Amino acid sequence: MKTVRLTLRYDAETIHPMHRFVADSDAFDSYRMIHGNLVGDDDNTFIFYVVGDPDAYAAAMERTEEVGEYDLTRTGDRSFTVYVRDVPEAVDERLLESLTKGSLVVLPPIEYRSDWTIRFSVVGESEDLRRALAGIPEGIEATVDRVGEYDGTDAAVGALTDRQREALRVGRELGYFDVPRTASVEDVAAALDCAPGTAAEHLRKAEATVMDVLEL
């Protein structure tokens, strides 16, 4: 099986109102779909994990016609999950149909980013992947970031929290994982704008999470 890492860029006509709201607001740090299920012809069911202002998010949900019923659960001071039944637009239906045909499986999490893009991976047979890319609706620009053989490592990435992933990314960019090491925990902490002890904890928990998921 092949795996393809995709970035989809939406225009003003195709972006979902909630994605646009979060992207254009300064009140949110992270927005990810962690589970999703196509339940029928009328609506879809998703669970999102969000870091930001839950009250602002709930108010926007109430104003959005595409959102059916939802349930918001706070998981921290600025983090929450949202179970939502969403009424898809035609472009969303075509996109979902394109990405779920045949052998294809979309791997969570799906990252909703402030530049009106989403990033995620899809696993499947080569022909189905080519067909899916050809079927991306007009108004959505698809970029293939990476192609390879599926080896299960996406599961490790999906198990990390946003902050753990950021700590690993920053550590890699600075050289914390180089041999010999060219950056310290203090360097990572400065880039993350947190205390060295906090940065060390993020790195330690991230490394433990990845090791637990990988089958060695």
PASE-204622 format. One record per residue: residue number from 1; residue in one letter; x, y, z of N, C-alpha, C in turn. Coordinates in steps of 0.1 Angstrom, whole numbers. Atoms other than C-alpha are relative to their C-alpha. Example, Ala and Ser with C-alpha at 12.3 -4.5 7.8 and 13.67 -1.06 7.14 Angstrom:
REM PASE-204622
REC doba mardren   n.x   n.y   n.z  ca.x  ca.y  ca.z   c.x   c.y   c.z
REC    1       a     9   -12     0   123   -45    78     9    12     0
REC    2       s    -9   -11     0   137   -11    71    -8    11     8
//
This chain:
REM PASE-204622
REC doba mardren   n.x   n.y   n.z  ca.x  ca.y  ca.z   c.x   c.y   c.z
REC    1       m     8   -12     0     0     0     0     9    13     0
REC    2       k    -7   -12     0    11    35    -7    -7    10    10
REC    3       t     5   -10    -8     7    65    16     4    14    -7
REC    4       v    -2   -13     6     4   101     3    -4    11    10
REC    5       r     3   -11   -10     7   132    25    -4    12    -9
REC    6       l     6   -10     8   -15   159    11    -2    13     7
REC    7       t     5   -13    -5   -21   196    16   -10     5   -10
REC    8       l    11    -5     8   -54   210     3    -2    15     4
REC    9       r     2   -15    -2   -57   248    -1   -14     4    -6
REC   10       y    13    -5     3   -92   262    -1    -1    14    -5
REC   11       d     2   -15     4  -104   294   -18   -12     5     8
REC   12       a    11    -6    -8  -131   317    -4   -13    -6    -2
REC   13       e    13     6     3  -159   298   -21    -1   -14     6
REC   14       t     0    14    -5  -149   263    -8     3    -2    14
REC   15       i    -4     2   -14  -135   268    27   -13    -1     9
REC   16       h    12     2   -10  -159   256    55     0    12     9
REC   17       p     1   -12    -9  -172   285    76     7    -1    13
REC   18       m    -7     1   -13  -158   271   108    15     0    -2
REC   19       h   -14    -1     2  -124   266    93     5    14    -3
REC   20       r    -3   -14     3  -124   301    80    -1     9    13
REC   21       f     2    -7   -12  -136   314   114    13    -2     9
REC   22       v   -11     3    -8  -108   296   133    13     6    -6
REC   23       a   -12    -4     7   -81   305   107     1    15     1
REC   24       d    -1   -14     0   -90   342   107    -1     6    14
REC   25       s     1    -5   -13   -92   345   145    13    -2     8
REC   26       d   -12     1    -8   -64   351   170    -2    -8    13
REC   27       a     4     6   -13   -82   331   197     3   -15     0
REC   28       f    -2    15     1   -71   296   185    15    -3    -4
REC   29       d   -13     4     2   -38   278   185     1   -13    -8
REC   30       s     0    13     7   -47   244   170   -14    -4    -2
REC   31       y    13     4     4   -76   229   152     2   -13    -9
REC   32       r    -2    13     7   -76   192   142   -13    -9     1
REC   33       m    10    10     0  -101   166   132     7   -13     4
REC   34       i    -7    12    -5   -92   135   152    -8   -13    -3
REC   35       h     8    11     5  -121   112   141   -10     5    -9
REC   36       g    11    -4     9  -146   113   113    -6   -13    -6
REC   37       n     8    11     5  -173    91    99   -11     5   -10
REC   38       l    10    -3     9  -194    94    68   -12    -9     3
REC   39       v    11     8    -6  -228    83    83   -12    -1   -10
REC   40       g    12     1     8  -252    88    54     0    11   -11
REC   41       d     1   -10    11  -264   110    25    -2    14     5
REC   42       d     5   -13    -4  -276   139    47    11     7     9
REC   43       d    -9    -7    -9  -248   146    72    12    -9     3
REC   44       n   -12     7    -4  -213   136    84     2     3    15
REC   45       t    -3    -2   -14  -201   131   120    15     1     2
REC   46       f   -15    -2    -3  -167   144   132     2     3    14
REC   47       i    -4    -5   -13  -148   149   164    13     8    -2
REC   48       f   -11   -10     1  -124   179   166     6     1    13
REC   49       y    -7    -4   -12   -97   187   191     5    14    -3
REC   50       v    -3   -14     2   -93   224   195     7     6    12
REC   51       v    -7    -8   -11   -69   246   215    -3    15    -3
REC   52       g     4   -14     2   -84   281   219   -12     3     9
REC   53       d    11    -5    -8  -115   299   232   -12    -8    -3
REC   54       p    12     8     2  -144   275   236   -12     8    -1
REC   55       d    12    -8     1  -170   302   241    -1     6   -14
REC   56       a     0    -6    14  -160   319   208    -3   -10   -10
REC   57       y     2    11    10  -160   286   190   -15    -4     0
REC   58       a    14     4    -1  -195   276   203    -9    10    -6
REC   59       a     8   -11     5  -209   310   194     0    -1   -16
REC   60       a    -1     1    15  -196   306   158    -7   -12    -5
REC   61       m     8    12     4  -211   271   156   -15     3    -1
REC   62       e    15    -4     0  -245   285   165    -4     8   -12
REC   63       r     3    -8    12  -242   309   136     2    -7   -13
REC   64       t    -4     6    13  -231   284   110   -11   -10    -4
REC   65       e    11     8     5  -259   268    89     5   -14    -3
REC   66       e    -5    13     3  -237   239    79     1   -10    12
REC   67       v    -2     8   -12  -234   227   115   -14    -4     5
REC   68       g    12     6    -6  -262   204   128     2     0    15
REC   69       e    -2     1   -15  -261   192   164    15    -1     3
REC   70       y   -14     1    -4  -229   194   183     1    -1    16
REC   71       d    -2     1   -14  -215   187   218    15     4     3
REC   72       l   -13    -5    -3  -185   206   231     4    -4    14
REC   73       t    -4     5   -13  -165   191   260    14     6     3
REC   74       r   -12    -6    -3  -138   211   277    10   -10     6
REC   75       t   -10     9    -5  -106   192   284    12     7     7
REC   76       g   -11    -8    -6   -84   220   298    -5    14     0
REC   77       d     3   -14     0   -83   257   303    -3     6   -14
REC   78       r     1    -5    13   -80   263   266    -1   -11   -10
REC   79       s     1    11    10   -86   229   250   -14    -6     2
REC   80       f    13     7     0  -118   211   241    -1    -9   -12
REC   81       t     4     8    11  -133   185   219   -14     3    -4
REC   82       v    13    -3     5  -163   189   197    -5   -12    -9
REC   83       y     7    10     8  -186   162   184   -10     7    -8
REC   84       v     9    -8     8  -205   176   155    -5    -8   -12
REC   85       r     6     5    12  -229   165   128    -1    11    -9
REC   86       d    -2   -10     9  -222   185    98    -8    -2   -13
REC   87       v     7     1    13  -244   192    67     9     4   -11
REC   88       p   -10    -4    10  -220   190    38    -5     7   -12
REC   89       e     3    -6    12  -219   213     9     4    -9   -12
REC   90       a    -3     9    11  -217   198   -26    15    -2    -2
REC   91       v   -15     1     2  -179   205   -28     5   -10    10
REC   92       d    -4     9   -10  -175   186     5    -3   -14    -3
REC   93       e     5    13     4  -195   157    -7     9    -6   -11
REC   94       r    -8     5    11  -174   154   -39    14    -3     5
REC   95       l   -13     2    -6  -142   157   -19     0   -13     8
REC   96       l     1    13    -8  -152   129     5    -2   -12    -9
REC   97       e     2    11     9  -164   107   -23    13    -3    -7
REC   98       s   -12     3     7  -131   111   -41    10    -6    10
REC   99       l   -10     5   -10  -110   103    -9    -4   -13     7
REC  100       t     4    12    -7  -130    73     3    -4   -11    -9
REC  101       k     4    11     9  -135    52   -28    11   -11     0
REC  102       g    -9    11     1  -121    18   -32     9    -4    12
REC  103       s    -9     4   -11   -90    10   -11     4    11     9
REC  104       l    -6   -12    -7   -85    45     3    -5     1    14
REC  105       v     2    -3   -14   -83    53    40     6    13     3
REC  106       v    -5   -12    -5   -79    88    53     5    -1    14
REC  107       l    -6     2   -13   -56    89    83    -1    12     9
REC  108       p     0   -11    -9   -64   112   112    14     1     7
REC  109       p     8   -12     0   -55   137   124     0     8   -13
REC  110       i     0    -9    11   -65   162    98     2    14     6
REC  111       e    -4   -13    -5   -49   196   105    -6    11    -8
REC  112       y     6   -12     6   -69   227    98     9    12     3
REC  113       r   -10    -9    -2   -44   255    93    -4    14    -3
REC  114       s     4   -14     1   -45   293    95     1     6   -14
REC  115       d    -2    -5    14   -35   297    58   -11    -6    -9
REC  116       w    11     6     8   -68   280    47     4   -13    -7
REC  117       t    -4    13     5   -51   247    41    -3   -11    11
REC  118       i     0    12    -9   -56   212    56    10    -9    -4
REC  119       r   -10    10     3   -30   185    59    -4   -13     6
REC  120       f     3    13    -5   -35   148    62     7   -10    -9
REC  121       s    -5    11     8   -24   114    48   -11    -9    -4
REC  122       v     9    10     5   -42    89    27     7   -13    -4
REC  123       v    -6    13     4   -34    52    23    -9    -7   -10
REC  124       g     7     8    10   -44    30    -6     8    -5   -11
REC  125       e    -6     5    12   -36    14   -39     3    12    -9
REC  126       s    -5   -11     9   -17    36   -64   -11     5    -9
REC  127       e    10    -5     9   -45    37   -89   -11     7     6
REC  128       d    10    -7    -8   -71    47   -63     5    14     4
REC  129       l    -5   -12    -4   -48    74   -51     1    10   -12
REC  130       r     0    -9    12   -43    88   -86   -14     5    -4
REC  131       r    14    -3     3   -80    87   -92    -5    11    10
REC  132       a     4   -10   -11   -86   106   -59     5    14    -3
REC  133       l    -6   -13     3   -62   134   -68    -6     6   -12
REC  134       a     7    -5    12   -78   137  -102   -14     5     3
REC  135       g    13    -4    -3  -111   141   -86    -2    11    10
REC  136       i     1   -12    -9  -103   170   -62    -9    11    -6
REC  137       p     9   -10     6  -131   195   -68     7    14    -3
REC  138       e    -5   -13     3  -125   229   -84    -2     9    12
REC  139       g     0    -9   -11  -117   256   -59     8    -6    12
REC  140       i    -9     6   -10   -94   232   -39    13    -4    -7
REC  141       e   -13     3     6   -57   231   -48     7   -10     8
REC  142       a    -7    11    -7   -40   198   -39    15     0    -3
REC  143       t   -14     1     1    -3   196   -32     4   -14     6
REC  144       v    -5    12    -5    14   162   -28    13     3     7
REC  145       d   -12    -3    -7    39   167     0    10   -12     1
REC  146       r    -8    12    -2    52   131     3    -7   -12    -6
REC  147       v     5    13     4    47    97   -13     9   -11     4
REC  148       g    -8    11    -5    59    64     1    -8   -12     3
REC  149       e     7    12    -4    51    29    12    -5     2    14
REC  150       y     6    -2   -13    27    28    42     7   -10    10
REC  151       d    -7     8   -10    46    15    73    -5     2    14
REC  152       g     7    -1   -13    23    25   101     5    12     9
REC  153       t    -6   -11    -8    44    55   113   -10    11     3
REC  154       d    10   -10    -2    14    78   109    -7    -2    13
REC  155       a     7     3   -13    -1    61   140     7     7    11
REC  156       a    -8    -6   -11    28    74   161    -3    15     0
REC  157       v     2   -15     1    23   110   148   -14     3     5
REC  158       g    13    -3    -4   -14   109   154    -2    -2    15
REC  159       a     1     2   -14    -9    98   190     6    12     8
REC  160       l    -6   -12    -7    10   130   199    -9    11     1
REC  161       t     7   -12    -2    -5   161   213     6    11    -9
REC  162       d    -6   -11     8     0   194   194    13     5     5
REC  163       r   -12    -6    -6    25   206   219    12   -10    -1
REC  164       q   -11    10     1    45   173   218     5     0   -14
REC  165       r    -4     0    14    46   174   180     8    13    -3
REC  166       e    -8   -12     2    58   210   181    13    -1     6
REC  167       a   -13     2    -7    85   201   206     9    -8    -8
REC  168       l    -8     9     8    97   173   184     5     7   -13
REC  169       r    -3    -7    12    96   195   153    11    10     3
REC  170       v   -10   -10    -4   115   223   170    14    -6     3
REC  171       g   -12     7    -4   140   199   185     8    -5   -13
REC  172       r    -7     5    13   147   184   150     6    11    -7
REC  173       e    -5   -12     7   151   218   134    12     6     6
REC  174       l   -12    -7    -6   175   231   160    12   -10     2
REC  175       g   -11     9    -2   196   199   162     0    -7    13
REC  176       y     0     7   -13   185   185   195     2   -15    -1
REC  177       f    -1    14     2   183   150   180    12    -4    -8
REC  178       d   -12     3     8   215   153   160    10    -8     9
REC  179       v   -11     7    -7   245   130   169    13     5    -6
REC  180       p     2    -5   -14   264   147   184   -11    11     0
REC  181       r    11   -10    -2   236   170   197     6    14    -1
REC  182       t    -4   -14     3   239   206   185    -9    10     6
REC  183       a     9    -9    -7   211   221   206    -4    -6    13
REC  184       s     3     4   -13   201   219   242   -15     1     3
REC  185       v    14    -1    -5   168   216   261    -3    15     1
REC  186       e     2   -14    -2   173   253   269    -3     7   -14
REC  187       d     3    -6    14   174   261   231   -14    -3    -4
REC  188       v    14     4     4   142   241   225   -10     8     8
REC  189       a     9    -8    -9   126   259   255    -2    14    -5
REC  190       a     0   -14     5   135   293   241    -9     1   -12
REC  191       a     8    -1    13   120   285   207   -15    -3     3
REC  192       l    14     3    -4    88   271   224    -6    11     9
REC  193       d     4   -10   -10    87   301   248    -6    -6    12
REC  194       c     4     7   -13    84   279   279    13    -3     8
REC  195       a   -11     3    -9   106   268   308     7   -12    -5
REC  196       p    -8    12     4   134   243   302    -6   -13     5
REC  197       g     7    12    -5   116   218   325   -12    -4    -8
REC  198       t    12     3     8    84   221   305     4    -5   -14
REC  199       a    -5     5    13   103   216   272     5   -14     2
REC  200       a    -6    13    -3   121   186   287   -12   -10     1
REC  201       e    12     9    -2    87   171   297    -7    -3   -13
REC  202       h     6     2    13    72   177   263     8   -10    -9
REC  203       l    -9     8     8   102   160   246    -1   -15     6
REC  204       r     0    13    -6   102   131   271   -13    -8    -3
REC  205       k    13     6     2    65   124   268    -2    -3   -15
REC  206       a     1     2    14    66   127   230     8   -12    -4
REC  207       e    -9    12     3    95   102   228    -7   -13     5
REC  208       a     7    12    -6    76    78   251   -12    -4    -8
REC  209       t    12     3     7    44    81   231     4    -7   -14
REC  210       v    -4     5    12    62    74   198     5   -15     2
REC  211       m    -5    13    -3    80    44   213   -11   -10     3
REC  212       d    11     8    -4    48    30   227    -8    -5   -13
REC  213       v     8     3    12    30    31   193     8    -9   -10
REC  214       l    -8     8     9    59    17   172     1   -14     4
REC  215       e    -2    14    -3    61   -21   170    14    -3    -4
REC  216       l   -14     2     3    98   -28   173     3   -15     2
//
